[in-house]
């Protein structure tokens, strides 16, 4: 027990909570100010997310690594079952109702931890050679990325599907794939993009692209930019934050919470928030040098960094009118339980792999030495 306590104190990555806690506290302050009832619910989500973090932090992931493929295929089955047993909301069938309750689950959210664990498992089983993966290994890994992409697009949920696609192929780019494969993919995408737009995108998806490219932004983006302009350099008081106070700003506590924050805390507040995200992403990417040949940990941590980068970049770009309006929340900041819990699970896994890395390496070395001495 003493050794376990010493390992946690010595190897725990304190940089992550130092960067994440200010984001969470600022989020709670803004949500409470906008709607006290939502703040109570968000506090419940915080507690649940913290419990999820603790569970995955102490879960001996490497000991149960053989369970990862089973978990992946179970979550794939959940994605398949959405089409049969799914509950439709707002024209999309993305949820499954839990029997005998009024609660629903969204398999595409549950799938994300299983997805990054599966990628880490596969790459750890077969690390890339010096010149990167060749076509055969690349196609094998691509299958595990494209299968959930197709299933989630069918719901339809193009936003979540695209995030998984970018994270999956993004981590392959970081880990190492032969450059000729990337050049071929870029050429194919460039030539086929008109066909994808014409025959594969649904009308509402085309409308979002049209709204984004049109000279006049959509109503939501216009109100968002007014809120940002109203914030000025240092922000406005609660009564003077008219866009949020009079509910002109749509979905102020979730999708457009960044615009709400700037209206209240100004350009300086927004800049500090962006810097916290940038520092968090660079910190995670810097761990690549520390982990060296530990591909399991490297893949997982790179996936988490990519998830944060994509969610943050898309959400902020959306509020500024630089990206189409999609339901991508700001990590640890937007109101809601699913996104917050998933990111807490990500960081529970990440912290476990960093904190207990030498513990598992020591145990593996001890087992190996015992086997050799026989």
Secondary structure, DSSP 8 states (H G I E B T S, - for coil): -HHHHHHHHHH--HHHHHHHHHHHHHHHHHHHHH-HHHHHHHHHHHHHHHHHHHHHHHS-TTTTGGGHHHHHHHHHHHHHHHHHHEEEETTEEEEEE-TTSS-EE-HHHHHHHHHHHHHHHHHHHS---TT-B-HHHHHHHHHHHHHHHHHHHTTT-HHHHHHHHHHHHHHHHHH-B-HHHHHHHHHHHHHHHHHHHHHTS-HHHHHHHHHHHSSS--HHHHHHHHHHHHHTTT---TTT-HHHHTT-STTTTTTTHHHHHHHHHHHHHHHHHHHHHHHHHHHHHHHHHHHTT-HHHHHHHHHHHHHHHHHHHHHHHHHHTSS-------TTTSS-HHHHHHHHHHHHHHHHHHHTHHHHHHHHHHHHHHHHH-
